[in-house]
């Protein structure tokens, strides 16, 4: 019987498929981060998480969520 190491979260191993959205609504981004909608809007308004406009619709690129989480990790280490 072989044992394996526990699964570890790797930030650079996110697998994207054709169905993976590149842009999220602010509410979807909040769910991805497991935070409240109001907190997510505050992060976007403050510029902590970048967002883009597509016409009149505000969207959060998934890569911007990743950048935010990476910054949180880096700040926690320093």
Beta strands, then each sheet from edge to edge (+ up, - down):
strand 1: 23-24
strand 2: 52-54
strand 3: 57-61
sheet 1: 1+ 3- 2+
end
